[in-house]
Amino acid sequence: MPQSLLKEFSFEFPLPLEILLLRTIGAALLCGLIGLERGVHKNPAGLRTNMLSAWRSPPFA
């Protein structure tokens, strides 16, 4: 029973872990720069908002 459940709910991720981490860190840094610039100009959605939204985007790119 446990082996069949493990097989049922496991999947192979299409991206290597190194690529996924590189995309995630790169997106967080680049969007952090955008957020920093927006924060300097007193616009809404500053540094934290842009970094958090960028954190989840690389797996879908």
JOGI-V845386 format. One record per backbone hydrogen bond with DSSP energy under -0.5 kcal/mol. NH is the residue of the N-H (numbers start at 1). CO is the residue of the C=O. If there is no record, write none. Layout:
{{NH CO} {NH CO}}
This chain:
{{5 1} {6 2} {7 3} {8 4} {9 5} {10 6} {13 11} {20 16} {21 17} {22 18} {23 19} {24 20} {25 21} {26 22} {27 23} {28 24} {29 25} {30 26} {31 27} {32 28} {33 29} {34 30} {35 31} {36 32} {37 33} {38 34} {39 35} {40 36} {41 37} {42 39} {43 38} {47 35} {50 46} {51 47} {52 48} {53 49} {54 50} {55 51} {56 52} {57 54} {58 54} {60 57} {61 57} {61 58}}
